[in-house]
Amino acid sequence: MARDGPYGRGFPGLALQVQEILKQDPFCGHLFCFRGRRSNHMKVIWHDGQGSCTFTKKLERGRFIWPTVEGGAVTISSAQLSYLLSGIDWRNPQQAWRPTSAG
């Protein structure tokens, strides 16, 4: 996982960051997560061997609780990623706020 503003960056730009900054192979099949500066927006990139995938999520309320990053990247478990994507603090899991209506 890396911390950087993902706004306006698609798979090519984020994959370049993975390659140049993290010194990792963006096509290896791992998920790479990027958080926006306000911590309410996140992008996940993944290459499945056939093509590139980009997942974007913006929380309506609250922020993504990001692990402390040392050396530019940190590895998390699939359970921690699930909590993270659900807007749940993975350090102290509790259900996050949910909107009651659209608009």
Helices and strands as residue ranges (DSSP letters): E 2-3, H 11-20, E 32-35, E 41-47, E 52-58, H 78-85
